[in-house]
């Protein structure tokens, strides 16, 4: 019985060492997941969303061994989320040539993407943080607010088929978190809420 237990412990140690070795290896992850359309009651605002080339092709480098391509997936996700927020919406790749009746203009960007692996902490999971900024301005270029929107995702546990697969799953969860936060918190942004109130008062006067 003791011999079997010893063999089991050695086997577990060997598997653990192999996994930790894989955690320190390079990982190139490309997220191309499609996200479902949002079922939500749009607000009264109209908007133009600017997905510039940098955002649409964004590849994060959380460390020298890891790259995470999320450009295509985050555009798909945010198109669906933003479509559930506005009565009228337009998507563009540049702020040039927009007319004065475009409504508010929103330009999302990624400040940073971070990845944490089991070899870097005591948790038995992979974690991903995506830090977004939404620049919200009027059609004539007046800044309303730069809104910081963090998103977080993690794997249920460490036992995935590969490091790439684990990071992919955690990133997809983080992207879904970004979509949920956008839908829940957008109209709660204090500066935006104040601007909307001012516009309504002007329309009534």
C-alpha positions in Angstrom: 0.0 0.0 0.0 2.8 2.4 0.9 4.6 1.5 -2.4 1.5 2.4 -4.4 1.0 5.6 -2.6 4.7 6.6 -3.2 4.3 5.8 -6.9 1.1 7.9 -7.0 2.8 10.8 -5.3 5.8 10.6 -7.7 3.4 10.5 -10.7 1.5 13.6 -9.4 4.8 15.5 -8.9 5.9 14.5 -12.5 2.6 15.8 -14.0 2.9 19.0 -11.9 6.4 19.6 -13.1 5.4 19.0 -16.7 2.5 21.5 -16.4 4.7 24.1 -14.7 7.1 23.7 -17.5 4.4 24.3 -20.0 3.3 27.4 -18.1 6.7 29.0 -18.6 6.7 28.2 -22.4 5.6 30.5 -25.1 2.0 30.8 -26.0 0.4 32.5 -29.0 -3.4 32.7 -28.7 -5.9 34.0 -31.2 -9.5 34.6 -30.2 -11.9 34.4 -33.0 -15.1 33.5 -31.0 -18.4 35.0 -32.2 -20.7 36.3 -29.5 -24.5 36.2 -29.7 -26.7 39.3 -30.3 -27.8 41.2 -27.2 -31.5 41.3 -26.2 -31.9 44.6 -24.6 -34.1 47.7 -24.7 -32.0 50.5 -26.4 -31.6 53.9 -24.8 -32.6 57.2 -26.5 -29.1 58.2 -27.7 -27.7 57.7 -31.1 -24.0 57.0 -31.4 -21.1 56.3 -33.7 -18.5 53.7 -32.5 -15.0 54.1 -33.9 -13.1 50.8 -34.2 -9.8 52.0 -35.5 -7.2 49.7 -37.0 -5.2 49.4 -33.8 -8.2 48.2 -31.9 -9.6 45.9 -34.6 -6.3 44.1 -35.0 -5.1 44.4 -31.3 -2.6 41.8 -30.1 -1.7 42.0 -26.4 1.8 41.1 -25.2 1.3 40.5 -21.4 4.9 39.1 -21.2 7.7 38.2 -23.5 6.4 34.6 -23.8 2.8 35.3 -24.5 0.8 37.1 -27.2 -3.0 37.2 -27.2 -4.9 38.4 -30.4 -8.3 39.8 -29.4 -9.0 42.4 -32.1 -11.5 40.5 -34.2 -13.3 39.1 -31.1 -13.6 42.3 -29.2 -15.0 44.1 -32.2 -17.6 41.4 -32.6 -18.5 41.5 -28.9 -18.7 45.3 -28.6 -20.7 45.7 -31.8 -23.4 43.4 -30.2 -23.2 45.2 -26.8 -23.3 48.7 -28.2 -26.2 47.7 -30.5 -28.2 47.0 -27.3 -27.5 50.5 -25.9 -28.6 52.9 -28.6 -31.7 53.7 -30.7 -29.5 54.5 -33.7 -25.9 53.3 -34.2 -23.2 53.4 -36.8 -19.8 51.8 -36.8 -16.7 53.4 -38.5 -13.0 52.9 -38.7 -12.1 56.6 -38.4 -13.6 59.8 -36.9 -13.0 61.6 -40.2 -16.0 62.7 -42.3 -18.6 62.2 -39.6 -21.5 64.7 -39.8 -22.6 66.9 -37.0 -25.8 64.8 -36.4 -23.9 61.7 -35.6 -24.8 61.7 -31.9 -22.1 60.8 -29.4 -18.9 59.3 -30.6 -17.3 56.5 -28.7 -13.7 55.3 -29.4 -12.7 52.2 -27.4 -9.1 51.3 -26.8 -7.1 48.7 -24.9 -4.8 50.1 -22.2 -3.4 46.7 -21.2 -3.9 43.0 -21.1 -2.5 40.9 -18.3 -2.2 37.1 -18.0 -1.5 35.2 -14.8 -0.6 31.5 -14.8 -0.5 28.9 -12.0 3.3 29.1 -12.0 3.1 32.8 -11.0 0.8 32.5 -8.0 -0.7 30.0 -5.6 -4.1 29.7 -7.4 -4.8 26.7 -9.5 -6.2 28.8 -12.4 -5.3 31.0 -15.3 -6.5 34.6 -15.1 -6.8 37.3 -17.7 -7.4 41.1 -17.2 -8.3 43.4 -20.1 -8.2 47.1 -19.3 -10.4 49.1 -21.7 -10.8 52.9 -22.1 -13.9 54.3 -23.8 -13.4 57.9 -25.1 -16.9 59.4 -25.2 -17.3 62.7 -26.9 -19.9 64.9 -28.7 -20.2 65.1 -32.5 -18.4 68.4 -32.4 -15.4 66.9 -30.6 -16.1 68.0 -27.0 -14.9 65.4 -24.5 -17.6 64.0 -22.2 -15.5 61.4 -20.4 -12.7 58.9 -20.7 -14.3 55.8 -19.0 -12.0 53.1 -17.7 -13.6 49.7 -17.9 -11.7 46.6 -16.6 -12.7 43.1 -17.5 -11.7 39.8 -15.8 -11.8 36.2 -16.7 -10.4 32.9 -15.3 -10.5 29.2 -16.0 -12.5 27.0 -13.6 -9.2 25.1 -12.8 -5.8 24.5 -14.2 -6.4 21.2 -15.9 -6.8 22.2 -19.5 -5.3 20.6 -22.6 -2.7 23.3 -23.0 -1.5 26.7 -21.9 -2.9 28.2 -25.1 -6.3 26.6 -24.5 -6.4 27.8 -20.9 -5.5 31.4 -21.8 -8.1 31.3 -24.6 -10.9 30.3 -22.3 -10.0 32.9 -19.6 -9.8 35.6 -22.3 -13.3 34.7 -23.7 -14.7 34.9 -20.2 -13.0 38.3 -19.8 -14.5 39.6 -23.1 -18.0 38.5 -21.9 -17.4 40.3 -18.7 -16.6 43.5 -20.7 -19.8 43.1 -22.6 -21.9 42.6 -19.5 -20.3 45.6 -17.7 -20.9 47.8 -20.8 -24.6 47.0 -20.8 -25.0 47.3 -17.1 -22.9 50.4 -16.4 -22.8 52.6 -19.5 -25.8 54.8 -18.6 -24.6 55.0 -15.0 -21.4 56.8 -15.9 -21.7 60.0 -13.9 -20.3 62.4 -16.5 -22.4 60.9 -19.3 -25.5 60.9 -17.1 -25.0 64.5 -16.4 -24.5 65.3 -20.1 -27.7 63.5 -21.0 -29.6 65.4 -18.4 -28.3 68.7 -19.7 -29.4 67.8 -23.3 -32.8 66.9 -22.1 -33.2 70.2 -20.3 -32.1 72.1 -23.4 -34.6 70.2 -25.5 -37.4 71.0 -23.0 -36.6 74.8 -22.7 
